[in-house]
Amino acid sequence: MVCAGGGDVKSACNGDSGGPLNCQREDGIWEVEGIASFVSSRGCNTYKKPTVFTRVSAYIDWINEVGASSSATPTPTQGLFLPH
């Protein structure tokens, strides 16, 4: 896990889970470093309460393995509609 925010930075809010923590490298390229996991129980945009992210680098091997084994574009299927 990695924490980001705190200080004068506002924290994430309920519903932000799954969102990215994007960081810009020195060469200008942006990377996803974390995925929002949970926020402060004090509520949204709380000062000095960082947001906790799952560290993407801890799962990069799994992400590459799963991503490589799936088709690039899933085939859509027709849904079943059941009237009330």
Rosetta constraint file for C-alpha pairs under 8 A:
AtomPair CA 1 CA 52 HARMONIC 6.71 0.50
AtomPair CA 1 CA 53 HARMONIC 5.57 0.50
AtomPair CA 1 CA 54 HARMONIC 4.56 0.50
AtomPair CA 1 CA 55 HARMONIC 4.97 0.50
AtomPair CA 2 CA 34 HARMONIC 7.19 0.50
AtomPair CA 2 CA 52 HARMONIC 5.88 0.50
AtomPair CA 2 CA 53 HARMONIC 5.20 0.50
AtomPair CA 2 CA 54 HARMONIC 6.28 0.50
AtomPair CA 2 CA 55 HARMONIC 5.82 0.50
AtomPair CA 3 CA 50 HARMONIC 5.83 0.50
AtomPair CA 3 CA 51 HARMONIC 5.60 0.50
AtomPair CA 3 CA 52 HARMONIC 4.57 0.50
AtomPair CA 3 CA 53 HARMONIC 6.00 0.50
AtomPair CA 4 CA 50 HARMONIC 5.26 0.50
AtomPair CA 4 CA 51 HARMONIC 5.55 0.50
AtomPair CA 4 CA 52 HARMONIC 6.68 0.50
AtomPair CA 4 CA 53 HARMONIC 7.60 0.50
AtomPair CA 5 CA 9 HARMONIC 5.21 0.50
AtomPair CA 5 CA 10 HARMONIC 6.52 0.50
AtomPair CA 5 CA 11 HARMONIC 6.05 0.50
AtomPair CA 5 CA 48 HARMONIC 7.30 0.50
AtomPair CA 5 CA 49 HARMONIC 6.98 0.50
AtomPair CA 5 CA 50 HARMONIC 4.40 0.50
AtomPair CA 5 CA 51 HARMONIC 6.24 0.50
AtomPair CA 6 CA 10 HARMONIC 6.76 0.50
AtomPair CA 6 CA 11 HARMONIC 6.98 0.50
AtomPair CA 6 CA 47 HARMONIC 6.09 0.50
AtomPair CA 6 CA 48 HARMONIC 3.82 0.50
AtomPair CA 6 CA 49 HARMONIC 4.90 0.50
AtomPair CA 6 CA 50 HARMONIC 4.48 0.50
AtomPair CA 6 CA 51 HARMONIC 7.91 0.50
AtomPair CA 7 CA 47 HARMONIC 6.43 0.50
AtomPair CA 7 CA 48 HARMONIC 4.56 0.50
AtomPair CA 7 CA 49 HARMONIC 7.68 0.50
AtomPair CA 8 CA 47 HARMONIC 6.03 0.50
AtomPair CA 8 CA 48 HARMONIC 6.52 0.50
AtomPair CA 9 CA 47 HARMONIC 6.30 0.50
AtomPair CA 9 CA 48 HARMONIC 7.08 0.50
AtomPair CA 10 CA 45 HARMONIC 4.65 0.50
AtomPair CA 10 CA 46 HARMONIC 5.66 0.50
AtomPair CA 10 CA 47 HARMONIC 5.20 0.50
AtomPair CA 10 CA 48 HARMONIC 7.40 0.50
AtomPair CA 10 CA 49 HARMONIC 7.70 0.50
AtomPair CA 10 CA 50 HARMONIC 7.82 0.50
AtomPair CA 11 CA 39 HARMONIC 7.27 0.50
AtomPair CA 11 CA 40 HARMONIC 7.68 0.50
AtomPair CA 11 CA 44 HARMONIC 6.54 0.50
AtomPair CA 11 CA 45 HARMONIC 4.50 0.50
AtomPair CA 11 CA 46 HARMONIC 5.47 0.50
AtomPair CA 11 CA 47 HARMONIC 6.65 0.50
AtomPair CA 11 CA 48 HARMONIC 7.87 0.50
AtomPair CA 11 CA 49 HARMONIC 6.24 0.50
AtomPair CA 11 CA 50 HARMONIC 5.63 0.50
AtomPair CA 11 CA 51 HARMONIC 5.65 0.50
AtomPair CA 12 CA 16 HARMONIC 6.24 0.50
AtomPair CA 12 CA 39 HARMONIC 6.07 0.50
AtomPair CA 12 CA 44 HARMONIC 6.07 0.50
AtomPair CA 12 CA 45 HARMONIC 5.84 0.50
AtomPair CA 12 CA 50 HARMONIC 8.00 0.50
AtomPair CA 12 CA 51 HARMONIC 5.99 0.50
AtomPair CA 13 CA 39 HARMONIC 6.40 0.50
AtomPair CA 13 CA 43 HARMONIC 6.80 0.50
AtomPair CA 13 CA 44 HARMONIC 4.30 0.50
AtomPair CA 13 CA 45 HARMONIC 6.30 0.50
AtomPair CA 14 CA 39 HARMONIC 6.88 0.50
AtomPair CA 14 CA 43 HARMONIC 7.64 0.50
AtomPair CA 14 CA 44 HARMONIC 6.74 0.50
AtomPair CA 16 CA 36 HARMONIC 6.62 0.50
AtomPair CA 17 CA 35 HARMONIC 7.34 0.50
AtomPair CA 17 CA 36 HARMONIC 4.69 0.50
AtomPair CA 17 CA 37 HARMONIC 5.31 0.50
AtomPair CA 17 CA 38 HARMONIC 6.21 0.50
AtomPair CA 18 CA 35 HARMONIC 5.33 0.50
AtomPair CA 18 CA 36 HARMONIC 4.98 0.50
AtomPair CA 18 CA 37 HARMONIC 6.51 0.50
AtomPair CA 19 CA 35 HARMONIC 5.52 0.50
AtomPair CA 19 CA 36 HARMONIC 5.23 0.50
AtomPair CA 20 CA 32 HARMONIC 6.08 0.50
AtomPair CA 20 CA 33 HARMONIC 7.45 0.50
AtomPair CA 20 CA 34 HARMONIC 5.78 0.50
AtomPair CA 20 CA 35 HARMONIC 4.72 0.50
AtomPair CA 20 CA 36 HARMONIC 6.17 0.50
AtomPair CA 21 CA 32 HARMONIC 5.71 0.50
AtomPair CA 21 CA 33 HARMONIC 5.61 0.50
AtomPair CA 21 CA 34 HARMONIC 4.75 0.50
AtomPair CA 21 CA 35 HARMONIC 5.98 0.50
AtomPair CA 21 CA 36 HARMONIC 6.99 0.50
AtomPair CA 21 CA 53 HARMONIC 7.42 0.50
AtomPair CA 22 CA 30 HARMONIC 6.39 0.50
AtomPair CA 22 CA 31 HARMONIC 5.52 0.50
AtomPair CA 22 CA 32 HARMONIC 4.55 0.50
AtomPair CA 22 CA 33 HARMONIC 5.90 0.50
AtomPair CA 22 CA 34 HARMONIC 7.23 0.50
AtomPair CA 23 CA 30 HARMONIC 5.59 0.50
AtomPair CA 23 CA 31 HARMONIC 5.50 0.50
AtomPair CA 23 CA 32 HARMONIC 6.45 0.50
AtomPair CA 23 CA 33 HARMONIC 6.48 0.50
AtomPair CA 24 CA 28 HARMONIC 5.79 0.50
AtomPair CA 24 CA 29 HARMONIC 5.61 0.50
AtomPair CA 24 CA 30 HARMONIC 4.30 0.50
AtomPair CA 24 CA 31 HARMONIC 6.32 0.50
AtomPair CA 25 CA 29 HARMONIC 5.39 0.50
AtomPair CA 25 CA 30 HARMONIC 6.14 0.50
AtomPair CA 25 CA 31 HARMONIC 7.39 0.50
AtomPair CA 32 CA 56 HARMONIC 7.18 0.50
AtomPair CA 33 CA 55 HARMONIC 6.14 0.50
AtomPair CA 33 CA 56 HARMONIC 5.45 0.50
AtomPair CA 33 CA 57 HARMONIC 7.01 0.50
AtomPair CA 34 CA 53 HARMONIC 5.16 0.50
AtomPair CA 34 CA 54 HARMONIC 5.23 0.50
AtomPair CA 34 CA 55 HARMONIC 4.66 0.50
AtomPair CA 34 CA 56 HARMONIC 5.08 0.50
AtomPair CA 35 CA 53 HARMONIC 5.04 0.50
AtomPair CA 35 CA 54 HARMONIC 5.14 0.50
AtomPair CA 35 CA 55 HARMONIC 6.85 0.50
AtomPair CA 35 CA 56 HARMONIC 6.90 0.50
AtomPair CA 36 CA 51 HARMONIC 7.15 0.50
AtomPair CA 36 CA 52 HARMONIC 6.20 0.50
AtomPair CA 36 CA 53 HARMONIC 4.31 0.50
AtomPair CA 36 CA 54 HARMONIC 6.41 0.50
AtomPair CA 37 CA 51 HARMONIC 7.83 0.50
AtomPair CA 37 CA 52 HARMONIC 5.67 0.50
AtomPair CA 37 CA 53 HARMONIC 4.88 0.50
AtomPair CA 37 CA 54 HARMONIC 5.96 0.50
AtomPair CA 38 CA 51 HARMONIC 6.49 0.50
AtomPair CA 38 CA 52 HARMONIC 5.53 0.50
AtomPair CA 38 CA 53 HARMONIC 7.06 0.50
AtomPair CA 39 CA 43 HARMONIC 7.72 0.50
AtomPair CA 39 CA 44 HARMONIC 7.87 0.50
AtomPair CA 39 CA 50 HARMONIC 7.50 0.50
AtomPair CA 39 CA 51 HARMONIC 5.05 0.50
AtomPair CA 39 CA 52 HARMONIC 6.36 0.50
AtomPair CA 40 CA 44 HARMONIC 7.46 0.50
AtomPair CA 40 CA 46 HARMONIC 7.46 0.50
AtomPair CA 40 CA 49 HARMONIC 6.25 0.50
AtomPair CA 40 CA 50 HARMONIC 7.29 0.50
AtomPair CA 40 CA 51 HARMONIC 6.77 0.50
AtomPair CA 42 CA 46 HARMONIC 6.76 0.50
AtomPair CA 55 CA 59 HARMONIC 7.47 0.50
AtomPair CA 56 CA 60 HARMONIC 6.12 0.50
AtomPair CA 59 CA 63 HARMONIC 6.13 0.50
AtomPair CA 60 CA 64 HARMONIC 6.06 0.50
AtomPair CA 61 CA 65 HARMONIC 6.11 0.50
AtomPair CA 62 CA 66 HARMONIC 6.03 0.50
AtomPair CA 63 CA 67 HARMONIC 5.80 0.50
AtomPair CA 64 CA 68 HARMONIC 5.85 0.50
AtomPair CA 65 CA 69 HARMONIC 6.30 0.50
AtomPair CA 66 CA 70 HARMONIC 6.39 0.50
